Amino acid sequence: MPCEMSALENVMRRRGLPGAMMRVLAASAGFLVIMAATIAGAADLPRLERTHCWFDIPAGHEAQCAYLYVAEDRDDAGSAEIRLPVARLKTPDQKAADDPVLFINGGPGGDAGLDANAIENWWWYVDNNAWMRKRDFILMDVRGTGLAAPTLNCPEMERTTAGGDSGASGFAGWIDRMLRNSDTCRDRLIANGRHIAAYNSKSAAEDIVDFMSAAGIGSMNIYGASYGTRIAFSLLRDHPQRVRSLVLESVLPPNADLVIQQQVGFGQVISHIAANCAADANCNARYPDLEVRFRSRIEDLNRSPVNIEIFNPASRSKQSYPLIGVDIVDVLFDLMYGSESLRFMPTLLDGLSRGNEATLQSWFQAYRLRTSGPDTTSEGVYYAFACAEQVAHVDMKVAAAAAARYALYNDDAVVGFSDYLICPRWPVSAVDESELQAVISDKPVLLLSGEYDPVTPVAFADKAAETLSHSYHFVLPNAGHSPLSHSLCANEIAEAFLDDPTQRPPAACLDKLN
């Protein structure tokens, strides 16, 4: 994504995982096959075909790789077929249960981390989390993302981010380029025969069911992250018999309003952090009037930018940059996707409120470097979801009113509202209201939220729990988006839950995090 991540782009950002480990090639890996996979004629869909694994496998592990072929448009008998990569990661000497876990990534449009480099992160994760070592762990790209063929990736839109524009004129230019480049991507996808409207939560859930049928899996555990939880809810609603249990982090139920949350989430988290500090005598003594002083600093920077010199990873050169208040908002929003730094947020807010030019430059430079990696988000999948399942069901006036409540943090609100300009230009219709109803189920569900998550807040999981009679909701203090990626405690809770989903898992570790 771009050097300056907009509100939209921050929401689309894929979840991060810890660093990579040394790879060791297992010579026999290419000959392992998905259990019960069959090779059928080209006209038979769905079908699962074995393949050599395209990545290295560490010592002590095994992997089975395959491609799942399904119809792009499930309502069209003559639909083209699409191909989804599947990898089943195994730790044979520590396996304790036969019920596998399948991961669904977020975004929307994020890949599952199946390419030869990114999968190293998953091997690290498996090795360091007992609940993954105990069971086979299955990765499958959501249709249109990652290594799926075809993808709905839009390199045209990624080029939109070139340059270092700031201020109102810069954002207006960004919108103009975004619209023109999204049109170019849309036209290319249609010319290539893509049925964009077929890339939605319901179809993605059906793909999972097709995989399970082809692989001979009756039911399994589903691990969904962020938007991946939205697909998991579709699976739970339409095929409950396929679900043993669900582990859902950063929960997005179908009846939650993500569009409104995008406008208010950051401001709500800042207020919550400040309120927690004010309620603590020591914190309040060190950082009095925290939110008032932080807001004042953002206002000052929006009125009078500070010119700083930064290294631009794209051009690999130094450049002058007019830093405004919303740039600091982007820095903090990015940090809210983790957990490690959030416990120090009062100190950081105070430092940024008092900070001189060198302090602001240091934080913004670190942010630019941290977010300058390759973009793996499928923009086409993002818009297929956002336009059909979110934007079409929200009144823009209502969203604008929500944004106005936190106008200070939405100086670039025109960027956040770009969906309203792009969606009418994409061939996607609003999904039926039934797709947006609360999911009612008695299946075991573990809900995990980060206290300081601006995108999928605690309230979203609370809303989901109202109709999930066998659910357990835990809030990770001082945590942000995707707590399982950053919290040992969250992983301990997940392990206990999967071992026995019928019982509320112990969570004494939460007391140590406060």
Secondary structure as UniProt FT lines:
FT   HELIX           7..12
FT   TURN            27..28
FT   HELIX           29..31
FT   TURN            35..36
FT   TURN            42..43
FT   STRAND          47..50
FT   TURN            59..60
FT   STRAND          62..71
FT   TURN            74..75
FT   TURN            77..78
FT   STRAND          81..90
FT   HELIX           92..94
FT   STRAND          101..104
FT   TURN            107..109
FT   TURN            116..118
FT   HELIX           119..127
FT   HELIX           130..133
FT   STRAND          137..140
FT   TURN            146..147
FT   HELIX           155..158
FT   HELIX           159..161
FT   HELIX           167..191
FT   TURN            192..193
FT   HELIX           196..198
FT   HELIX           201..215
FT   STRAND          220..225
FT   HELIX           227..238
FT   HELIX           240..242
FT   STRAND          243..249
FT   TURN            254..255
FT   HELIX           258..279
FT   HELIX           281..286
FT   TURN            288..289
FT   HELIX           290..303
FT   STRAND          306..312
FT   TURN            313..316
FT   STRAND          317..323
FT   HELIX           325..335
FT   TURN            336..337
FT   TURN            340..341
FT   HELIX           342..344
FT   HELIX           345..354
FT   HELIX           357..370
FT   HELIX           379..385
FT   HELIX           386..390
FT   HELIX           391..393
FT   HELIX           396..405
FT   HELIX           407..410
FT   TURN            411..412
FT   HELIX           413..416
FT   HELIX           418..422
FT   HELIX           423..425
FT   HELIX           433..436
FT   STRAND          445..450
FT   TURN            451..452
FT   HELIX           458..465
FT   TURN            466..467
FT   TURN            469..470
FT   STRAND          471..476
FT   TURN            477..478
FT   HELIX           483..485
FT   HELIX           488..499
FT   TURN            501..502
FT   HELIX           508..512
//
